[in-house]
Amino acid sequence: MFKLDGKIAAVTGGGSGIGRAVAKVFAKQGATVHIIDLSAENAQQVLGEIEAAAGKGFTHACDVSNQQQVNEIFQKIGKIDILVNNAGISHIGNVENTTEEDFEKVFRVNVKGVYNSLHAVVPIMKANGGGVIVNLSSIAALVGLSDRFAYSMSKGAVHAMSLSVARDYLHANIRSNTISPARVHTPFVDGFIAKNYAGKEQEMFEKLSKSQPIGRMGNVEEIANLILFLSSDEASFITGNDYSIDGGFVKLNT
Ligand SMILES: NC(=O)c1ccc[n+]([C@@H]2O[C@H](COP(=O)([O-])OP(=O)(O)OC[C@H]3O[C@@H](n4cnc5c(N)ncnc54)[C@H](O)[C@@H]3O)[C@@H](O)[C@H]2O)c1
């Protein structure tokens, strides 16, 4: 089960965290993986790890918010069976202290970046008889998280775009779903703790761990395994859905 032999997959933000784990498990399951990341160095490192385990892949340095770059890369790749829209950035702030510049930055990467990939890949999938898309949203799109004004906005938009694509391309054999993780321990989390809570890193790490009723953050492999399932033929009846993967965050926090 969950074999991806012969499949061609693209993972945006595949150079770190969740994307890195997805790229690695996809390659392990037999896919050829295209790692698309702002950081050519990180993408190359992940490809090195894949090749060391006898997997196959390619790297593409790309800013997903740049439509021309995204179009060129996907045209070069040519055939794509699986797209994982994972590249994303975080932001802390409420509506009052979120600046226009920050709002636009989060929008450009987390919303326009997803649109750019969908815009480039859907026609390719249609021409090839179908495909599977998994978009990274967040529990921030489902509950009112404090101080996540712009981030929540961006992840709500990911839900809506994913549903729209699922509806419009049902009969083109394209499945589109989102997953909504709670806190997952990645460089993304370490980075924003360091940036926003300097001097109180350990305290914040524990607080964020305990905000999942299960008592800890998720790990990247747990998230990658759900993405693998949704991308595999075993999930062929699943489209237009969202899956929380959250240690009980949405339904068990009382
Ligand atoms: N870590 C969490 O707790 C968590 C929870 C819910 C959702 N998510 C979502 O999961 C996704 C991955 O998060 P992560 O924690 O693995 O992050 P991460 O920071 O570890 O990795 C993100 C990757 O995206 C790349 N990237 C950022 N901007 C880019 C751009 N403009 N173009 C191309 N690549 C770009 C980065 O270089 C990096 O390699 C994000 O969309 C995030 O919002 C994360």
The ligand as an SDF file (V2000), in Angstrom:
LIG
                    3D

 44 48  0  0  0  0  0  0  0  0999 V2000
    5.1890   23.8260   11.6920 N   0  0  0  0  0  0  0  0  0  0  0  0
    3.9480   24.0180   12.0830 C   0  0  0  0  0  0  0  0  0  0  0  0
    3.6300   24.0510   13.2850 O   0  0  0  0  0  0  0  0  0  0  0  0
    2.8550   24.1490   11.0650 C   0  0  0  0  0  0  0  0  0  0  0  0
    1.5290   24.0210   11.4970 C   0  0  0  0  0  0  0  0  0  0  0  0
    0.4880   24.1490   10.5790 C   0  0  0  0  0  0  0  0  0  0  0  0
    0.7960   24.3970    9.2580 C   0  0  0  0  0  0  0  0  0  0  0  0
    2.1010   24.5320    8.8620 N   0  0  0  0  0  0  0  0  0  0  0  0
    2.3490   24.8160    7.4610 C   0  0  0  0  0  0  0  0  0  0  0  0
    3.1730   23.8120    6.9160 O   0  0  0  0  0  0  0  0  0  0  0  0
    3.9930   24.3690    5.8940 C   0  0  0  0  0  0  0  0  0  0  0  0
    5.4470   24.0060    6.1370 C   0  0  0  0  0  0  0  0  0  0  0  0
    5.8240   24.4950    7.4060 O   0  0  0  0  0  0  0  0  0  0  0  0
    7.1900   24.0750    8.1040 P   0  0  0  0  0  0  0  0  0  0  0  0
    6.9340   24.1980    9.5370 O   0  0  0  0  0  0  0  0  0  0  0  0
    7.7140   22.8070    7.5510 O   0  0  0  0  0  0  0  0  0  0  0  0
    8.1070   25.3200    7.6330 O   0  0  0  0  0  0  0  0  0  0  0  0
    9.7030   25.4990    7.4020 P   0  0  0  0  0  0  0  0  0  0  0  0
    9.9780   26.9500    7.6190 O   0  0  0  0  0  0  0  0  0  0  0  0
   10.4650   24.4940    8.1740 O   0  0  0  0  0  0  0  0  0  0  0  0
    9.8290   25.1930    5.8590 O   0  0  0  0  0  0  0  0  0  0  0  0
    9.2070   25.9950    4.9020 C   0  0  0  0  0  0  0  0  0  0  0  0
    9.9940   25.8990    3.6090 C   0  0  0  0  0  0  0  0  0  0  0  0
    9.3410   26.7520    2.6660 O   0  0  0  0  0  0  0  0  0  0  0  0
   10.3380   27.4840    1.9750 C   0  0  0  0  0  0  0  0  0  0  0  0
    9.7870   28.7590    1.5160 N   0  0  0  0  0  0  0  0  0  0  0  0
    9.3940   29.8200    2.2780 C   0  0  0  0  0  0  0  0  0  0  0  0
    9.0010   30.8180    1.4710 N   0  0  0  0  0  0  0  0  0  0  0  0
    9.1250   30.3740    0.1910 C   0  0  0  0  0  0  0  0  0  0  0  0
    8.8900   30.9460   -1.0850 C   0  0  0  0  0  0  0  0  0  0  0  0
    8.4460   32.2040   -1.2050 N   0  0  0  0  0  0  0  0  0  0  0  0
    9.1250   30.1970   -2.1860 N   0  0  0  0  0  0  0  0  0  0  0  0
    9.5940   28.9310   -2.0720 C   0  0  0  0  0  0  0  0  0  0  0  0
    9.8560   28.3410   -0.9020 N   0  0  0  0  0  0  0  0  0  0  0  0
    9.6240   29.0570    0.2150 C   0  0  0  0  0  0  0  0  0  0  0  0
   11.4370   27.7090    2.9970 C   0  0  0  0  0  0  0  0  0  0  0  0
   12.6850   27.9860    2.3450 O   0  0  0  0  0  0  0  0  0  0  0  0
   11.4360   26.3840    3.7410 C   0  0  0  0  0  0  0  0  0  0  0  0
   12.3040   25.4510    3.1270 O   0  0  0  0  0  0  0  0  0  0  0  0
    3.7160   25.8800    5.8920 C   0  0  0  0  0  0  0  0  0  0  0  0
    2.7790   26.1630    4.8740 O   0  0  0  0  0  0  0  0  0  0  0  0
    3.1090   26.1140    7.2490 C   0  0  0  0  0  0  0  0  0  0  0  0
    2.2420   27.2210    7.2670 O   0  0  0  0  0  0  0  0  0  0  0  0
    3.1280   24.4010    9.7430 C   0  0  0  0  0  0  0  0  0  0  0  0
  1  2  1  0
  2  3  2  0
  2  4  1  0
  4  5  1  0
  4 44  2  0
  5  6  2  0
  6  7  1  0
  7  8  2  0
  8  9  1  0
  8 44  1  0
  9 10  1  0
  9 42  1  0
 10 11  1  0
 11 12  1  0
 11 40  1  0
 12 13  1  0
 13 14  1  0
 14 15  2  0
 14 16  1  0
 14 17  1  0
 17 18  1  0
 18 19  2  0
 18 20  1  0
 18 21  1  0
 21 22  1  0
 22 23  1  0
 23 24  1  0
 23 38  1  0
 24 25  1  0
 25 26  1  0
 25 36  1  0
 26 27  1  0
 26 35  1  0
 27 28  2  0
 28 29  1  0
 29 30  1  0
 29 35  2  0
 30 31  1  0
 30 32  2  0
 32 33  1  0
 33 34  2  0
 34 35  1  0
 36 37  1  0
 36 38  1  0
 38 39  1  0
 40 41  1  0
 40 42  1  0
 42 43  1  0
M  CHG  2   8   1  16  -1
M  END
$$$$
